[in-house]
Amino acid sequence: LFRSAALAVAAGAGPFFRLEVLAGPAAQPGPAPDGWQPAPGDLTGLTARSAAQLDTREPRVAASILHLSLAARLWSPVLGCALLAGIVPDLGTLLISADPPVRLGTTRLAGQRASIGQELAALAGAAVSRPLGAVAAALAVALAAGLLRGNSASALTGALGVLVRWQPALAGPARELAVQLLGQADLAGAGELTGGRELSFRRNSCCLYYRLPGGGLCGDCCLDHPPGDGEPAGG
């Protein structure tokens, strides 16, 4: 029950923090319910749909924005449960519903308790690393390792930022957790926190959002201005 309560509390931060439980708390892993499939699912089709929604003909751009979005959907419930309840949910039976809006769920409610610090960071990083690696491998277009790390770091700091704006008392623990996570091997060199106690982050790569029609630079972008034609994008 404590795991179910943790997910419910985290979901209060917003839709990206919701991890749906598709069976009872005592359920064992089983077949995916109708409309769901084991994550990461068909990312080729989802990338094509994202490209149409984003109005871009560049598969690499659509794949990067999709990866960033899925990274946010993975990090958010994990970090929400971690900071709000001291529990890291198990994503081992992760499912995805690709019908708009994209949702994540699980057929088995499980998780581990941990206190703020290295233990919590290690568990949270491990929980997200495997499914996010599967997402990267399933993308329709191969993306640079630096861009993938930057997307993951941007997603996790963004999720922590949402939590802090929702509950300002989390500012200290959130920054401590961010420092621990950004120091892990999977995110080494992705970027750095700036601004003292604030959760401002500057990544060392570009997610390519500026290449979308009407797009610009994200708040944590490594670039100072959108590159011109033939100019490197830093990602």
N, C-alpha and C positions, 0 to 999 in steps of 0.2 A: 504493500500500500504506500510506503514512503516513496517509492519510485514513481508511482502514479501521481502522487501529490507534487513531486518535484517537477514533473512534466507540465502539470496544470499551472503551477506558479510561473514557470518559465514562459508558457504560452501567453501569459498576460502582457509580455513585453512587445508582442506584435506577431503577425502571421509567419514570419521567417523563424520564429522561436517555437513553432508548433511541430511536434513529432507525434503523429497519430498512432494510437495503439489499436491495431485491427483485430485483436482478440483479447480475451480476459487476462488478468495479471498472472494467472498460473499456466497460461498456454505455452505449449512447446512450439518450436519452429514447424511451420507447415506450409502447404501450398499457398500461393498468393491469391487473395480474394479477387473477384472480378474487377477489372479496371486498374489493377496494380500488377507490377512485375518486379522481380528482383533488381535492385539498383546495381549498376547505373542505368539499365534499360537501353533502349534504342536511341543513342545520342546522335546518330546520323540523321534520323528523322527530326529529332528535336532541334538540332543545329539548323536544319533547313527551315523549320518553322520560325526559329529565332531570327534567321536572316531575313525572312519575309516581314516579320514584325518590326525589325530594326531598319528595314529598307536599305539593306546593304547587299552588294553582290560579291563581297569579299568573305569567303568561308572562314578565313583565319580570324577575322574580326568577330564574326558571329560566334565562332567556337570559343574565343577568349571571353566574350561577355557571358556566354552560357556557363563556362567554367567558373567565372567569378560569382555568378548567381547561385550555382549549386554549392560552391564553397561556402557562401554565406548561409545557405540553408542547412549545411552540415554543422558549421561552427556554432550557429546561433543557439539551437536547443542544448547542445553540449555545454557551452559556456554559461547559458542561462541557468541550467540545472546545477552546474558547478558552483557558481557564485551565490545563487539564491538558496540552495539547499545542501551544498556540500556533497553532491552526488554526480557522478559521471555516467550518463546512460550508455548502455551497450548498443552499438549499431551493427552488431553481427548479423541480424536478420533484416537489414534495411530493405525497404521496398520504395518504389517510386510510382507515382501516378502522373503521367506526362500530360494528361488532359489539362488545359488551362483552368486555374493556375496550377503550376507544378506543386505537388505535395510529396512529403516524405512520411513514411510510416514504418511500423515494425510489427511483426507477429509475435514477438516475445518481449515482455517487459522485464528488463534486467538492468543492473547498474552496480557501481561500487561507491562506497562512501570514502571521502578523503577530505583532509583539512587543507586550507589555503597554503600554498607553498609548492615545493618541488614535486611532491607526490601528486597533488591535484593537477599540476601542469603536465606531468608525465602521462597520467591517465587520460586527460583530455586530448593531448597530442596524439596518443596512440589510438584513441577512439575515432578521430577524424582522419588520421593518416591513411588508413587502409581504404576506406570508401572513396576518399578524394583521389587517391592514386588510381583506383579503378575508373573513376570519372575521366581522369586525364588520359588513361590508356584507351578508353572507349570513344574519345572525341573523333569526329570525322576528319579533323585536320590535326597534325602533330604541331604542338606549340613548344617554344623554347623553354628549357627548364627554368630559366630566370623569370620568365613571364608567369609560369605556373606558380612558382614560389611567391612572387609578388602578389598574385591574385589571392592566394591562400592567406598571406599576411594581411592584406588589405581587408579581406572578409572577416578575419578574426578581430582585428582592431576596430573595424566598423561595428561588429556585433557588440563588442565591449562598450563602445561609445553609446550605442542605443541603450544598453542596460544602465549606464551611468546617468544618462539624461533622464531615464525613467525613475531611477532610484539613486540620487546623488551620493548617498552614503556608501555606495559601492566603489567610489572613485579610487580609494587607496588599494583595496583588494584587486580591483580590475587592472590597475597599472602593474601591480606586482605579478599578476598572472600573465599579463602581456609580455613583460620582461622575460619571464621564465619560458614562455612559448616561443618567442622570437629568438631565443638562444638555443633552441633545439636544432638538431642537424637538418631536419626537413626544411627549416626556414632560414638557415644560415645565409646571410648576405641579402635577404629579401628587402631590408630597409631598417629604419630606426625610429624610435619614439623621439619626439621633440617636445619642447614646451614645458619642461619641469614636470609637475604632477599631472599635467593634462595628458590626454590620450591621443594627442596629435601625432600623426604618423606620416612619414615620407618614404615611399617605396623606391627601390632602385631599378624599377622596370616600368613599362607603360602597358596598360591593358588594351590599348588601341581604341578606346572609346572615341577619341577625337576624330577617327576616320568615319564615324557614322554621320549621315546627313544631319546637320545642326548640332553635332556633338562638339564638345570642348574638352578641357582638361579636368580630370577628377581632382578633388581636394588634396589627395595624397600623392599625386603624380610626380615622377622624377623630372618631368619636363617643365620648363618655364614658359614655353609657348608651343603651340601645335607645329610640328615640322612641316616644311614645304615639300613639294614633290622631290623625291630623290634624297631627302634628308633622313638620317637614321632616326628611328623612333625610340631608342633606348630600351627596347624590350626584346 
